[in-house]
Amino acid sequence: MSQNKIQSDPSNNNSRVTWEGCSVLLDINDGDRLVFARLTAGATLKIGNKNCSLQPLVGCPFGSLFQVDNGKDGPVLCRALPSKEDEAPEKEENQISEELRDNRAIVDDNKAQTLTGEDIDEMRRQGAKGDEIVEALIANSATFDKKTAFSQEKYRIKKQKKYAPRVLLRRPFARSICEAYFKKYPNRIGFLRVDTLSLLLSMANITANSDVLVVDMVGGLLTGAVAERLGGTGYACCTYLGDIPNSIDTVRIFNFSSEICKRIVRAPLSDLSLAQNGTSAQTNPHEDVCNMEIQSNDQISSSVGMEDISLTSENVVSDSVPETTLSSENVVLDIVPKTALSPAIKFCKAPKAGEKASQEALKLWKENGFSSLIMAAPEIDPWNLVKDLLPLLSYSAPFAIYHQYLQPLVTCMHNLQIGKMAIGLQISEPWLREYQVLPSRTHPCMQMSGFGGYILSGTRICSS
C-alpha cells in the first residue's frame, strides 16, 4: 500500500522510484540516444522499428537497466541484470593479451558470418531473446576467436545495440538535463555546458533560504537548477522585459513538488523597478491575458517539423500534444510526448511553476533586496539589463552573468567599473576535459567540447 502511494504521488520528487506521471530521461544504448518521456498509461518508446510501452518502468528505481525482449503481445521492456561476464572482464583481457593476438590476418569480405538474416528471423519467430541472437552471431563468426579482446568487445557491443538494445532509466535533474540538451541542441540552452552551469550557481552563491533574482532565457534550465539548489526554501524570481515572460517550460521536467513550484515566481522588471522606487505597483492590463499569450506561443513552438523539434517540456507534458511518439534514428535527443490525459490519470499532471509574484513578496524585496542575481540571456546585451537589475540587489550581494561571447561581458564589466557599482569583478572561462577510464585504455576522449562560454561575477556595493 505504501509503495502504491509513492508511485502515484507526483509531489514526492525525492522518491528513489518512479511513479505514474513523472518525467524521466531514457538513455538508450549507452548515450547513443537520449529521450525525455512522461510515464503515463499510454506512453510508448520507439526503438528501431519496435514500439515498447513505458508502463514497466513505473515503480522501478532510478538507475535501473532495461532490455528490449520479445513478449506475447510484442516487444516489451524487461529488467536487465548485470551478467557475470560484465563483472570480471579484466581477467579475460589479461589472458588474451598474453597470447599476443592481433587483427592483421583478418579480411573484411562479409564471408565470416554464416548466420543469415533468414536464420535470425526464424529465431525471433521461435521466441529467441536478443542475447541469444548475439551469442549465436558470435558462435557462427569465423573470425571472432582471432580478434583481440578489444575488437571482440566492440563486436559484442555493436551486435547488442542492434539485436538487444538497452534502456537506462535516469533521473532528470540539472546535470542530466543540461548534458542531454548540450549533446545535440546546445544552441537552445545558449551553449551552457554543465560545468559552466555549476560554476554559475556557485559564483552567484545559490544556497538555501536565498531570494534569487533570475534572468533565464535558456528555456528554464537555469531556473530549474536554482530551484533545485534552493530545495523549497527562499524564492527564485524570474524577471523579464515587456509584458510576455520568458519560457521556463524545462522546469516541468525536474519533477518538482508543488511546494518547490510555489517558490518559483515571475515578476516583470517594470514591477520590480516600481517597487524599488517606492511607487505603488499598478495593475497591468496585459497581466490578465499573459497566460493566454504564453499558451499560444507554446502551440506555435509545438507545431515545428521533425527536423526542428522544440526541446521544451511543454512537448513532454502538454495536454494538447498529439498521441504520437517522436523518434529518429539519426537524432540523439528525442522527446516522447504524453498522450491525452484520461480521467483516471489527470492527477499525475505536473504542478505549475512560474506564477505571478505576490504584492507581499514585492514589498519584502523592496525593503531587503535580493540576495543574489544569476543571469543567462545570450540574446540580450548584458549591460542593458544589469544597469537596471543591480539596484534591486541588497548591498554585498553577489551576481553571476553568463554569456556565450566575451565582448558583451567586457563592455558590461567596464561600465560597472566606471560607475563604481560593484567590486571583485572578474571574467572566468570554464575549461573541461573528459576522460575515458577503462583498463589499459585511460585517455582523454577523442571528441569533447572546447568552449563553454564566459561568466562575469562580482559583488554589488553602495555607490553614492
C-alpha positions as CSV (number, residue, x, y, z in Angstrom):
1,M,0.0,0.0,0.0
2,S,2.8,2.4,0.9
3,Q,4.6,1.6,-2.4
4,N,1.5,2.5,-4.4
5,K,1.3,5.8,-2.6
6,I,4.9,6.6,-3.5
7,Q,4.3,5.7,-7.1
8,S,1.1,7.7,-7.5
9,D,2.3,10.8,-5.7
10,P,3.7,13.3,-8.2
11,S,4.9,15.7,-5.5
12,N,7.3,13.1,-4.0
13,N,10.2,14.3,-6.1
14,N,12.7,12.8,-3.6
15,S,11.5,9.3,-4.2
16,R,14.1,6.9,-5.5
17,V,11.5,5.1,-7.6
18,T,9.4,6.3,-10.5
19,W,5.7,7.0,-10.2
20,E,3.0,7.3,-12.8
21,G,3.1,10.8,-14.3
22,C,6.7,11.6,-13.5
23,S,9.2,12.7,-16.1
24,V,12.3,10.5,-16.8
25,L,15.4,10.6,-19.0
26,L,15.9,7.4,-21.0
27,D,19.5,6.6,-22.0
28,I,19.3,4.2,-25.0
29,N,22.4,2.1,-25.8
30,D,24.8,4.0,-23.5
31,G,24.2,7.5,-24.7
32,D,23.5,6.8,-28.4
33,R,20.1,8.4,-28.0
34,L,18.6,10.4,-25.1
35,V,14.8,10.6,-24.7
36,F,12.7,12.7,-22.3
37,A,9.5,10.9,-21.5
38,R,6.5,11.1,-19.2
39,L,5.4,7.8,-17.6
40,T,1.7,7.6,-18.3
41,A,-0.6,4.7,-19.2
42,G,-0.3,5.2,-22.9
43,A,3.3,6.4,-23.2
44,T,5.4,4.4,-25.7
45,L,9.1,4.4,-26.8
46,K,10.2,3.6,-30.4
47,I,13.5,1.8,-30.7
48,G,14.3,1.0,-34.2
49,N,11.1,-0.3,-35.7
50,K,9.7,-1.5,-32.4
51,N,7.2,0.3,-30.1
52,C,7.6,-0.5,-26.5
53,S,5.2,0.5,-23.7
54,L,6.8,2.5,-20.8
55,Q,4.4,1.1,-18.3
56,P,7.0,-1.5,-17.0
57,L,9.2,1.5,-15.9
58,V,6.6,2.7,-13.3
59,G,7.7,1.8,-9.8
60,C,11.3,0.9,-10.7
61,P,14.3,2.7,-9.1
62,F,16.1,5.3,-11.0
63,G,19.3,3.8,-12.5
64,S,17.5,0.6,-13.5
65,L,18.6,-1.1,-16.7
66,F,16.0,-2.5,-19.2
67,Q,16.4,-4.6,-22.3
68,V,14.0,-5.0,-25.3
69,D,12.7,-8.6,-25.4
70,N,10.0,-10.3,-27.4
71,G,6.8,-10.7,-25.4
72,K,3.5,-12.3,-26.0
73,D,2.0,-9.1,-27.3
74,G,5.1,-7.8,-29.0
75,P,8.3,-6.1,-27.9
76,V,8.5,-5.3,-24.2
77,L,11.0,-3.7,-21.8
78,C,12.3,-6.2,-19.3
79,R,14.5,-5.5,-16.3
80,A,18.1,-6.5,-17.1
81,L,20.6,-7.6,-14.5
82,P,24.4,-7.4,-14.9
83,S,25.8,-10.6,-16.2
84,K,28.8,-12.5,-14.8
85,E,30.8,-11.7,-17.9
86,D,30.5,-8.0,-17.1
87,E,31.6,-8.3,-13.5
88,A,35.1,-9.6,-14.2
89,P,36.2,-8.7,-17.8
90,E,39.7,-7.8,-16.7
91,K,40.8,-11.5,-16.2
92,E,39.7,-12.4,-19.7
93,E,41.6,-9.5,-21.2
94,N,44.7,-10.4,-19.3
95,Q,44.5,-14.0,-20.6
96,I,44.0,-12.9,-24.2
97,S,46.7,-10.3,-24.0
98,E,49.2,-12.9,-23.1
99,E,48.6,-14.7,-26.4
100,L,49.6,-11.6,-28.4
101,R,46.7,-11.8,-30.9
102,D,46.2,-9.1,-33.5
103,N,43.8,-8.3,-36.4
104,R,46.4,-8.3,-39.2
105,A,45.2,-11.6,-40.8
106,I,41.5,-10.7,-40.7
107,V,40.0,-9.7,-44.1
108,D,36.6,-8.0,-44.0
109,D,34.9,-9.6,-47.0
110,N,31.5,-10.2,-45.5
111,K,32.0,-14.0,-45.6
112,A,33.0,-14.6,-41.9
113,Q,29.3,-14.8,-40.7
114,T,27.5,-18.0,-41.6
115,L,24.2,-17.0,-39.9
116,T,21.9,-15.4,-42.4
117,G,19.1,-12.9,-42.0
118,E,16.5,-15.6,-42.6
119,D,18.0,-17.6,-39.7
120,I,17.8,-14.6,-37.4
121,D,14.1,-14.0,-38.4
122,E,13.4,-17.7,-37.7
123,M,15.0,-17.4,-34.2
124,R,12.8,-14.4,-33.5
125,R,9.7,-16.2,-34.5
126,Q,10.6,-19.0,-32.2
127,G,10.9,-16.5,-29.3
128,A,14.6,-16.2,-29.0
129,K,15.8,-13.2,-26.9
130,G,18.2,-10.6,-28.1
131,D,21.1,-12.0,-26.0
132,E,20.6,-15.4,-27.6
133,I,20.8,-13.9,-31.1
134,V,24.0,-12.1,-30.1
135,E,25.6,-15.3,-28.8
136,A,24.5,-17.2,-32.0
137,L,26.2,-14.5,-34.1
138,I,29.4,-14.8,-32.1
139,A,29.3,-18.6,-32.4
140,N,28.8,-18.5,-36.2
141,S,31.6,-15.9,-36.8
142,A,34.7,-17.4,-38.3
143,T,36.9,-14.6,-37.2
144,F,35.7,-13.8,-33.7
145,D,38.2,-16.0,-31.9
146,K,41.1,-14.5,-34.0
147,K,40.3,-10.9,-32.9
148,T,41.9,-9.1,-29.9
149,A,40.0,-8.7,-26.7
150,F,39.2,-5.1,-27.6
151,S,37.8,-6.0,-31.0
152,Q,35.7,-8.8,-29.5
153,E,34.2,-6.4,-27.0
154,K,33.4,-3.9,-29.8
155,Y,31.8,-6.6,-31.9
156,R,29.7,-7.8,-29.0
157,I,28.6,-4.2,-28.1
158,K,27.7,-3.5,-31.8
159,K,25.5,-6.6,-32.1
160,Q,24.0,-6.0,-28.7
161,K,22.9,-2.5,-29.6
162,K,21.2,-3.8,-32.8
163,Y,19.5,-7.0,-31.5
164,A,19.2,-6.4,-27.8
165,P,19.1,-2.6,-27.2
166,R,19.2,-1.5,-23.6
167,V,17.5,1.5,-21.9
168,L,18.9,3.1,-18.7
169,L,16.3,4.9,-16.5
170,R,17.8,8.2,-15.4
171,R,16.5,10.8,-13.0
172,P,16.1,14.2,-14.7
173,F,18.0,16.8,-12.7
174,A,20.1,19.8,-13.5
175,R,23.2,17.9,-14.7
176,S,21.5,15.2,-16.7
177,I,19.1,17.7,-18.4
178,C,21.9,20.1,-19.2
179,E,24.1,17.3,-20.7
180,A,21.2,15.9,-22.8
181,Y,20.4,19.3,-24.3
182,F,24.1,20.3,-24.8
183,K,24.8,17.0,-26.6
184,K,22.5,17.6,-29.5
185,Y,20.9,21.1,-29.3
186,P,23.4,23.3,-27.5
187,N,22.0,26.5,-29.1
188,R,18.7,26.0,-27.4
189,I,20.3,26.5,-24.0
190,G,22.7,29.2,-25.1
191,F,25.6,26.7,-25.3
192,L,25.5,26.4,-21.5
193,R,27.7,23.5,-20.6
194,V,27.2,21.5,-17.3
195,D,30.5,22.7,-15.7
196,T,29.6,26.3,-16.7
197,L,26.2,25.9,-15.1
198,S,27.7,24.6,-11.8
199,L,30.2,27.4,-11.7
200,L,27.5,29.9,-12.4
201,L,25.5,28.6,-9.5
202,S,28.5,28.7,-7.2
203,M,29.6,32.2,-8.1
204,A,26.0,33.5,-7.5
205,N,26.1,31.9,-4.1
206,I,22.8,30.0,-4.6
207,T,22.1,28.5,-1.2
208,A,19.1,27.6,0.9
209,N,16.8,30.4,2.1
210,S,18.0,32.8,-0.6
211,D,15.9,35.2,-2.6
212,V,17.4,34.9,-6.1
213,L,16.7,37.2,-9.0
214,V,16.9,35.1,-12.1
215,V,17.1,36.2,-15.8
216,D,16.5,33.0,-17.7
217,M,16.5,33.0,-21.5
218,V,17.7,29.4,-21.9
219,G,14.3,27.7,-21.7
220,G,14.0,27.3,-17.9
221,L,17.2,25.2,-17.3
222,L,18.7,27.9,-15.2
223,T,15.5,28.4,-13.2
224,G,15.2,24.7,-12.5
225,A,18.8,24.5,-11.4
226,V,18.3,27.4,-9.0
227,A,15.1,25.9,-7.6
228,E,16.8,22.5,-7.2
229,R,19.5,24.1,-5.0
230,L,17.0,26.1,-3.0
231,G,15.2,22.9,-2.2
232,G,11.9,24.5,-1.4
233,T,13.3,27.4,0.6
234,G,13.6,31.0,-0.4
235,Y,12.4,32.2,-3.8
236,A,13.5,32.2,-7.4
237,C,12.1,35.3,-9.0
238,C,12.2,35.2,-12.8
239,T,12.2,38.7,-14.3
240,Y,11.7,39.7,-17.9
241,L,11.4,42.7,-20.1
242,G,8.0,43.7,-21.5
243,D,4.7,42.0,-20.8
244,I,5.3,38.4,-22.0
245,P,7.6,36.4,-19.7
246,N,10.4,34.2,-21.0
247,S,9.6,30.5,-21.3
248,I,10.6,28.3,-18.4
249,D,8.9,25.1,-19.6
250,T,12.0,22.9,-18.9
251,V,11.2,23.3,-15.2
252,R,8.5,20.7,-15.6
253,I,11.0,18.0,-16.4
254,F,12.6,18.3,-12.9
255,N,9.6,16.6,-11.2
256,F,9.4,19.4,-8.6
257,S,6.8,19.1,-5.9
258,S,4.0,21.7,-5.6
259,E,5.9,23.3,-2.7
260,I,9.0,23.9,-4.8
261,C,6.9,25.2,-7.7
262,K,5.3,27.8,-5.4
263,R,8.8,29.1,-4.8
264,I,9.3,29.8,-8.5
265,V,7.6,33.1,-9.3
266,R,7.6,35.7,-12.1
267,A,7.7,39.5,-12.0
268,P,8.3,41.9,-14.8
269,L,11.2,44.2,-14.5
270,S,8.8,47.2,-14.5
271,D,7.1,46.0,-11.4
272,L,10.3,45.4,-9.6
273,S,11.6,48.8,-10.6
274,L,8.4,50.5,-9.4
275,A,8.6,48.7,-6.1
276,Q,12.2,49.7,-5.7
277,N,11.4,53.4,-6.4
278,G,8.7,53.4,-3.8
279,T,5.8,53.7,-6.3
280,S,2.8,51.6,-5.8
281,A,2.6,48.9,-8.4
282,Q,-0.5,49.3,-10.6
283,T,-2.4,46.6,-12.3
284,N,-1.0,45.8,-15.7
285,P,-3.8,45.4,-18.3
286,H,-1.7,42.8,-20.1
287,E,-1.3,40.5,-17.0
288,D,-4.8,39.0,-17.4
289,V,-4.0,37.8,-20.9
290,C,-0.4,36.9,-20.2
291,N,-1.1,33.2,-19.8
292,M,-3.2,33.2,-23.0
293,E,-0.2,34.6,-24.9
294,I,2.1,32.0,-23.4
295,Q,-0.1,29.2,-24.4
296,S,-0.4,30.5,-27.9
297,N,3.4,30.7,-28.2
298,D,3.7,27.2,-26.9
299,Q,1.2,25.9,-29.5
300,I,3.2,27.6,-32.2
301,S,6.5,26.1,-31.0
302,S,5.0,22.6,-30.7
303,S,4.0,22.7,-34.4
304,V,7.5,22.7,-35.7
305,G,8.7,20.0,-38.1
306,M,10.6,16.9,-37.1
307,E,13.9,18.4,-38.2
308,D,13.5,21.3,-35.7
309,I,11.9,19.8,-32.6
310,S,11.4,22.3,-29.8
311,L,13.1,20.8,-26.7
312,T,10.7,22.3,-24.2
313,S,9.0,20.2,-21.6
314,E,5.7,21.6,-22.9
315,N,6.1,18.9,-25.6
316,V,6.5,16.3,-22.9
317,V,3.8,17.2,-20.5
318,S,1.3,19.3,-22.5
319,D,-2.2,18.1,-22.7
320,S,-2.6,19.3,-26.3
321,V,0.2,17.3,-28.0
322,P,-0.9,14.5,-30.4
323,E,-0.8,10.9,-29.4
324,T,2.4,10.1,-31.3
325,T,5.9,9.2,-30.4
326,L,8.7,11.2,-31.9
327,S,11.8,9.3,-32.8
328,S,14.6,9.3,-35.4
329,E,17.5,7.0,-35.9
330,N,19.9,9.9,-36.6
331,V,18.7,12.1,-33.8
332,V,20.4,11.9,-30.4
333,L,17.9,13.7,-28.3
334,D,14.2,12.9,-28.8
335,I,11.0,13.7,-26.9
336,V,8.2,11.2,-26.1
337,P,5.2,13.4,-25.5
338,K,2.4,12.4,-23.2
339,T,-0.8,11.0,-24.6
340,A,-4.1,12.6,-24.0
341,L,-5.0,12.5,-20.3
342,S,-7.7,10.2,-19.3
343,P,-9.9,11.0,-16.2
344,A,-8.1,8.3,-14.3
345,I,-4.6,9.8,-14.6
346,K,-5.4,13.5,-14.5
347,F,-3.9,13.7,-11.0
348,C,-0.5,13.0,-12.5
349,K,-0.3,16.4,-14.1
350,A,2.9,18.2,-13.1
351,P,2.4,21.3,-10.8
352,K,2.5,24.7,-12.5
353,A,5.6,26.8,-11.8
354,G,6.1,30.5,-12.5
355,E,3.0,32.1,-11.0
356,K,3.0,35.9,-10.6
357,A,4.8,37.2,-7.5
358,S,2.5,38.5,-4.7
359,Q,2.5,42.1,-3.5
360,E,3.8,40.9,-0.2
361,A,6.9,39.4,-1.8
362,L,7.4,42.5,-3.9
363,K,7.2,44.6,-0.8
364,L,9.7,42.4,1.0
365,W,12.2,42.5,-1.9
366,K,11.8,46.3,-2.0
367,E,12.8,46.6,1.7
368,N,15.6,43.9,1.8
369,G,16.6,43.4,-1.8
370,F,17.5,40.2,-3.5
371,S,20.3,38.1,-2.0
372,S,21.9,37.3,-5.4
373,L,21.5,37.7,-9.2
374,I,22.0,35.0,-11.7
375,M,21.6,35.7,-15.4
376,A,21.8,33.7,-18.7
377,A,20.5,35.8,-21.6
378,P,22.5,35.1,-24.7
379,E,20.2,37.1,-26.9
380,I,20.4,40.4,-24.9
381,D,23.3,42.8,-24.2
382,P,24.1,42.2,-20.5
383,W,24.7,45.8,-19.7
384,N,21.2,46.9,-20.8
385,L,19.8,44.6,-18.1
386,V,22.4,44.8,-15.4
387,K,22.2,48.5,-15.0
388,D,18.5,48.1,-14.0
389,L,18.9,44.8,-12.2
390,L,21.8,45.6,-9.9
391,P,20.0,48.3,-7.8
392,L,17.4,45.6,-6.9
393,L,20.1,43.6,-5.0
394,S,21.0,44.1,-1.4
395,Y,24.4,45.5,-0.7
396,S,27.3,42.9,-0.8
397,A,25.1,40.6,-2.8
398,P,27.0,38.5,-5.4
399,F,26.0,38.3,-9.0
400,A,27.0,36.0,-11.9
401,I,26.2,36.6,-15.6
402,Y,26.7,34.0,-18.3
403,H,27.2,34.9,-22.0
404,Q,28.4,32.8,-24.9
405,Y,30.8,35.6,-26.1
406,L,33.4,37.6,-24.3
407,Q,32.9,41.1,-25.7
408,P,29.5,41.8,-24.2
409,L,30.8,40.8,-20.8
410,V,33.9,43.0,-21.2
411,T,31.7,46.0,-22.0
412,C,29.5,45.3,-19.0
413,M,32.5,44.9,-16.7
414,H,33.9,48.2,-17.9
415,N,30.7,50.1,-17.3
416,L,30.4,48.6,-13.8
417,Q,33.9,49.7,-13.0
418,I,33.3,53.3,-14.3
419,G,30.0,53.6,-12.3
420,K,31.6,52.1,-9.2
421,M,28.6,49.7,-8.9
422,A,30.5,46.5,-8.0
423,I,33.8,45.2,-6.7
424,G,35.6,41.9,-7.2
425,L,34.8,41.9,-10.9
426,Q,36.3,39.0,-12.9
427,I,35.5,37.2,-16.1
428,S,36.0,33.4,-16.0
429,E,36.3,30.9,-18.8
430,P,35.4,27.4,-17.8
431,W,37.5,24.6,-19.1
432,L,36.6,20.9,-19.1
433,R,38.3,17.8,-20.3
434,E,36.5,14.4,-20.3
435,Y,38.5,11.2,-19.8
436,Q,37.7,7.7,-20.8
437,V,38.6,5.4,-17.8
438,L,39.0,1.7,-18.8
439,P,41.6,-0.9,-18.1
440,S,44.7,-0.2,-20.1
441,R,42.6,2.4,-22.1
442,T,42.5,5.5,-20.0
443,H,42.9,8.7,-22.1
444,P,41.1,11.9,-22.9
445,C,38.0,11.4,-25.1
446,M,38.6,11.9,-28.8
447,Q,35.6,14.3,-29.1
448,M,34.9,16.8,-26.5
449,S,33.7,20.4,-26.1
450,G,36.4,23.0,-26.4
451,F,34.3,26.0,-25.5
452,G,32.0,26.7,-22.5
453,G,31.2,30.4,-22.7
454,Y,32.2,33.1,-20.1
455,I,31.0,34.2,-16.7
456,L,31.2,37.7,-15.3
457,S,31.0,37.7,-11.5
458,G,31.2,40.4,-8.8
459,T,29.7,41.9,-5.6
460,R,27.3,44.8,-5.5
461,I,28.4,47.8,-3.5
462,C,26.8,51.1,-2.4
463,S,27.7,53.9,-4.9
464,S,27.0,57.4,-3.8
